[in-house]
């Protein structure tokens, strides 16, 4: 659950929060589009990432994690199966269910995507001064701390 803004937050803090939210969203949007349009869509890449992190899942589990309806997930998984990036198998204990898992080709696409996204970020970081890179490093640390709470 996301807590509401603290009643004692200053206008400056609230303004910083709004600016940071926009900056993070824009950066995230650009990163989602980097290196995915030729092979997989950003949504398909997200499914590959979930499977890589969590292992084999049912279609319902995938749909719930991705916050989409079952028919949408079916279309996504169908495309990924046809591309050889995921494989469907029968559930080990419930024959009515299908389990989806990442293939070696899916792992390779995911790794290439991550590499290209990191390269995009690195190229932009290279253009910054050492002081600005240090500031971004510290901001990244703080964002990771904030997201772990």
Buried (B, 14 or more C-beta within 10 A) or exposed (E): EEEEEEEEEEEEEEEEEEEEEEEEEEEEEEBBBBBBEEBBBBBBBBBBBBBBEEEBBBBEBBBEBBEBEEEEBBEBBEBBBEBEBBBBEEEEEEEEEBBBBBBEBBBEBBEEBBEBBEEBBEEEEEEEEEEEEEEBEEEEEEEEEEEEE
